[in-house]
Amino acid sequence: MAGCKLFTNRTPYNLEVSLRVRASEDPRNNAGTVDFDMASLQSKWQEYGNNVDIYLNGINLVAVFDGQIQAQQYLVVTRGSQLDNQLNMNNGVDFGFANSAFYISTRQVS
């Protein structure tokens, strides 16, 4: 079974989201990307990977607003790092915006 998480856009902006899927357990291995759009304040369940490649290696966020493009990138480089655990030990990912920057937080969704 592929990985699946609930993504929630808590920002006032529409987002282009790109998930970087890990091939097996090693963060050096990439299994491709899954791209999707999220409207402001939207939540959606998103599948990624396959029955073997169930881990995320990173997330890219892009928004266009006020005549500019703003992007934020998160990439795992070490298995067991704070970001690795955050992305892969919870099934809910929230996107926020504060102090002119995007951020992510994770939670367990029942």
N, C-alpha and C positions, 0 to 999 in steps of 0.2 A: 504494500500500500504506500502510496506517495505521502510526503509530508503535507500537513495542512495546518494553517494558523488563521486566527481571526485578526485582521488588520483594521485599525481604526484611525482615521485621519481627524485629529482633534485641532487642526489648524484652520485658519480662515481662508486657506488657499487650496485650489485643486492641485493634486500631486501626480507626477509620473513616478512610479515605483518600479525598481528593478531589483529582483532578488538574485543573489549569486548562490547557486546550488553547489555544494561540495560533492565531489566524487569519493565515495566511501568515507572513511573517518579522518583522513589526512587533509588539513587545510591547504596544503600545497596543490591538491588536485581539484580541478574545477569541472563540474558536470553541466555547465551552461547557465543560462539566465532565464528568468520568467518575468515578463514585463506586464504591468497593468496600470490603469489610471484609477484615481480615487478623487471623488468630489469632496469638497470641504464638509466635515462632520459625518462622512460616510463610514460605515463599518461593513466588512465583507470577509467571508471565508475564502482563502486562496490556497489551492493545491500547488505543489512544486515537487520536482524530483520524481523518483519512482520507488519501488519497494526496497532498493539498496541505497540509493542516494537520497537520504531523508534529512540531511543536515544543511543548514545555511552557512555560507561563508561570508555573507555581507549583504548590505542593502544600500542602494543609491536612491536618493530622493531629489526630484527636480520640480521647481515651481516657477511659473512666469507671472510676475505681478509688478505693478508700479514701473513699467517700462524696463524691467530687468529680468534676468534669469538667475535664480538662486538655487544652489545644489549643495547637498551634504552627502558624504560617502562614509560608510562604515565597513571595514574589512578585517576579517579574522586572519591573523598570521600564526598564532600558536593555539593548539588544541588545549582546552581547559582554561583559557584566558577569561577575563571578566566578560568581554564581548561575546566570546564563543558560548559561555554558559548562559548569558542573557538571551542570545538568539535561539539556543537549542534546548533549553530546559523549561521553557514556558510556551504555551500555545496561543498567547495573545500578545500582539505588538501594537503599541500606540505611537503615533507620530504627533509631536507637539511643535510649537514655535514660540520662542521667547528670546528677548535681547537680540533680535535680528538674526537668529539662527534656528535651524531645525534640530530636534532631538528625538531620540527614541526611548521608550520605556517598555518593559514587558511585564506580563502578569499571567497567572494561570486562570483560564476560563473554564467553567464547568460545562 
